[in-house]
């Protein structure tokens, strides 16, 4: 059990390093390097350079900067704002009004962005000024923005699912397919919670809003066509076998450029800003990925995954109970770890346990992304909380935390649904 004990000590050290403010990638690397030195001397530290090259020399990972770049172009080119206004015409008549627009817009933008943080920043920037004019309850506005943005890592194309597929050698197309229905169910659950809350307490939705005439609503529907076309181009080319995920991401970038040119918002300044933002996001993501791959390598050499699987198999625990324990584990981890770091660091240990109790790697990928969604809106390190608060620009993050609580319940309900009915992911 030396490997398990060492892994437990290493994980405690990782939490400590993150707590004192070290960058996620630095913390992961230090824990891996220290473990390698303690158990193997410098023998396992030397291969790091080769492993770093091997990790990055993966054509599949090129999809990450391309999808991020595509989302940045659409945001900076005004496509997202047009989409939001078109959706608002159709959600205003519902109990909750524009709160539903946040969820619907997040769902649509998630299908062309793949990034939760980008979705939160984009939807929040468009939403908050409008909601304040209408006197909506601030907590519900912030909660719907932060929670709706989590759909960005579940609905394809999802950057997290691409990374999961690369780490576990699972089909990206199969993961994308499996993420569609849970994403739709979760978005519907979010809207259902808003509707129930506003029926009970109509003041949440502020003052009654003017409903646009049918003629104007039909006219602005055209602004929903571009996101739909890009989604069909990207996902259709993957599912029909015309392109790999990376090639499909390139198709999406070209479509986004053509669309902004059509709207007259394409210029060198916009492209430069979009490219710089994409490079920054990608650099941060890949740095975490490299460090996590090295940590996973050390854990594998120590035999930790096999030891943990053997340890778990010695207990007579029902599969559903085991999943419940994993949910509790990830909820605790999500309070301390970044979603991406949590995902990559736990895959080599948890995946063997999940397959042991009868679930496959595709199911675990969706389950893990749902747990990452919880991590994104769980204090103290929930990224979406702070992005939403930054865009909100007043008050404190406590209002955002209170606002996401009803939506946390929705995510847990979807987790229970895919656990009891795993066939819905096929």
Residue pairs with C-beta under 8 A, 6 or more apart in sequence:
1 307
1 311
2 302
3 299
3 302
3 303
3 304
3 307
4 304
4 307
4 308
4 311
6 35
6 38
6 39
6 302
6 304
7 299
7 302
7 304
7 308
7 349
10 31
10 34
10 35
11 31
13 31
13 34
14 27
14 28
14 31
14 337
14 345
15 336
15 337
17 26
17 27
17 30
17 31
18 24
18 27
18 336
18 337
18 381
19 336
22 30
24 288
24 291
24 337
24 338
24 340
24 341
25 284
25 287
25 288
25 290
25 291
26 291
27 291
28 288
28 291
28 292
28 294
28 295
28 341
28 345
29 290
29 291
29 294
29 295
31 295
32 291
32 294
32 295
32 297
32 298
33 45
33 48
33 294
35 295
35 298
35 299
35 302
36 43
36 44
36 45
36 298
37 44
37 45
39 298
39 302
40 301
44 297
44 298
44 301
48 294
51 290
51 293
51 294
51 297
52 290
52 294
55 289
55 290
55 293
56 286
56 290
58 166
59 244
59 246
60 162
60 165
60 166
60 172
60 244
60 245
60 246
61 162
61 163
61 166
61 286
61 289
62 246
62 249
63 157
63 162
63 245
63 246
63 248
63 249
64 159
64 162
64 163
64 282
64 285
64 286
65 278
65 279
65 281
65 282
66 246
66 249
66 250
66 252
66 253
67 113
67 114
67 115
67 157
67 159
67 162
67 249
67 252
68 114
68 115
68 118
68 159
68 277
68 278
68 281
68 282
69 253
69 274
69 275
69 278
70 112
70 113
70 230
70 249
70 252
70 253
70 255
70 256
71 109
71 112
71 113
71 114
71 115
71 118
72 118
72 273
72 274
72 275
72 277
72 278
73 253
73 256
73 257
73 260
73 270
73 271
73 274
74 80
74 109
74 112
74 113
74 227
74 230
74 256
74 259
74 260
75 118
75 122
75 274
76 260
76 265
76 270
76 273
76 274
77 256
77 259
77 260
77 263
77 265
77 266
77 270
78 260
78 263
78 265
79 226
79 227
79 256
79 259
79 260
79 263
80 105
80 109
80 122
80 123
80 126
81 126
82 223
82 263
83 105
83 108
83 109
83 223
83 224
83 226
83 227
84 101
84 105
84 123
84 126
84 127
85 220
85 223
86 220
86 221
86 222
86 223
86 224
87 101
87 104
87 105
87 108
87 224
88 98
88 101
89 212
89 216
89 217
89 220
90 217
91 97
91 98
91 100
91 101
91 104
92 98
92 101
92 209
92 211
92 212
93 211
94 100
94 191
94 195
95 194
95 195
95 198
95 199
95 202
95 205
96 191
96 194
96 195
96 197
96 198
96 204
96 205
97 134
97 136
97 198
97 205
97 206
97 209
98 127
98 130
98 131
98 134
98 136
98 205
98 209
99 136
99 140
99 141
99 144
99 194
99 198
99 204
99 205
100 191
100 194
100 195
101 127
102 123
102 127
102 141
102 144
102 145
102 148
103 144
103 148
103 187
103 190
103 191
103 194
104 187
104 191
105 123
105 126
105 148
106 119
106 123
106 145
106 148
106 149
106 151
106 152
106 187
107 148
107 151
107 155
107 183
107 184
107 187
108 224
108 227
109 119
109 122
109 123
109 152
109 227
110 116
110 119
110 149
110 151
110 152
110 153
110 154
110 155
110 158
110 183
111 155
111 156
111 157
111 227
111 231
112 157
112 227
112 230
112 231
112 234
112 252
113 119
113 122
113 152
114 152
114 153
114 156
114 157
114 158
114 159
114 162
115 152
115 153
115 159
115 281
116 149
116 150
116 151
116 152
116 153
116 339
116 373
116 376
116 383
116 384
117 149
117 152
117 281
117 383
117 384
117 387
118 152
118 281
119 148
119 149
119 151
119 152
120 145
120 146
120 149
120 152
120 384
120 387
120 388
120 391
121 387
121 390
121 391
123 145
123 148
123 149
124 145
124 387
124 388
124 391
124 392
125 391
127 141
127 145
128 141
128 145
128 391
128 392
128 393
131 138
131 141
131 206
134 205
134 206
134 207
134 209
135 206
135 207
136 204
136 205
136 206
137 203
137 204
137 205
137 206
138 392
138 395
138 399
138 403
139 399
139 400
139 402
139 403
140 194
140 197
140 204
140 403
141 403
142 388
142 389
142 392
142 399
142 400
142 403
142 404
143 400
143 402
143 403
143 404
143 405
143 406
143 407
144 190
144 194
144 403
144 407
145 388
145 391
146 376
146 377
146 382
146 384
146 385
146 387
146 388
146 400
146 403
146 404
147 190
147 377
147 384
147 403
147 404
147 407
147 408
147 410
148 187
148 190
148 407
149 376
149 384
149 387
149 388
150 373
150 376
150 377
150 384
150 411
151 183
151 186
151 187
151 373
152 158
153 159
153 160
153 161
153 339
153 369
153 372
153 373
153 376
154 161
154 179
154 182
154 183
154 186
154 366
154 369
154 370
154 373
155 179
155 180
155 183
155 184
156 175
156 176
156 177
156 179
156 180
156 235
157 176
157 234
157 235
157 245
157 248
157 249
157 252
158 175
158 176
158 179
158 369
159 285
160 339
160 340
160 343
160 369
160 372
161 172
161 175
161 176
161 179
161 365
161 369
162 172
162 245
163 285
163 289
163 340
163 343
163 344
164 170
164 175
164 343
164 347
164 365
164 368
164 369
165 171
165 172
165 175
165 365
167 293
167 296
167 344
167 347
168 347
168 351
168 361
168 365
170 361
170 362
170 365
171 362
172 238
172 245
173 238
173 239
173 245
174 362
175 362
175 365
175 366
176 235
176 238
176 245
177 239
178 362
178 363
178 365
178 366
178 425
178 426
179 366
179 369
181 424
181 425
182 366
182 370
182 414
182 417
182 418
182 424
182 425
185 414
185 417
186 370
186 410
186 411
186 414
189 410
189 413
189 414
190 407
190 410
192 410
193 406
193 407
193 409
193 410
197 204
197 406
198 204
198 205
212 220
226 259
229 255
230 252
230 255
230 256
230 259
233 248
233 251
233 252
233 255
234 248
234 249
234 251
234 252
234 255
235 248
236 242
237 243
237 247
237 248
237 251
238 244
238 245
238 248
243 251
257 266
257 271
260 266
260 270
285 340
288 338
288 340
288 341
288 344
289 340
289 344
292 341
292 344
292 345
293 344
295 345
296 344
296 345
296 347
296 348
299 305
299 348
299 349
300 348
304 348
304 349
305 348
305 349
305 351
305 352
306 352
308 349
308 352
308 353
309 352
309 353
309 356
312 322
312 353
312 356
313 356
317 325
319 357
319 358
319 359
320 419
320 420
322 353
322 357
323 357
323 359
323 367
323 419
326 350
326 353
326 354
326 367
327 371
327 412
327 415
330 342
330 346
330 368
330 371
330 374
330 375
331 371
331 374
331 378
333 342
333 346
333 375
334 342
334 371
334 372
334 374
334 375
334 378
334 382
335 375
335 378
335 379
335 380
335 381
336 380
336 381
337 345
337 375
337 381
338 375
338 381
338 383
339 372
339 373
339 375
339 376
339 383
340 372
342 371
342 372
342 375
343 368
343 369
343 371
343 372
346 368
347 368
350 364
350 368
351 361
351 364
354 363
354 364
354 367
355 361
355 364
359 367
359 422
362 425
363 418
363 422
363 425
366 418
366 425
367 415
367 418
367 419
370 411
370 414
370 415
370 418
371 415
373 411
374 408
374 411
374 412
375 381
375 382
376 382
376 383
376 384
376 385
377 384
377 385
377 404
377 407
377 408
378 408
379 385
379 397
379 401
385 397
385 400
385 401
385 404
386 397
388 400
389 395
389 396
389 397
389 400
392 399
392 400
417 424
418 424
418 425
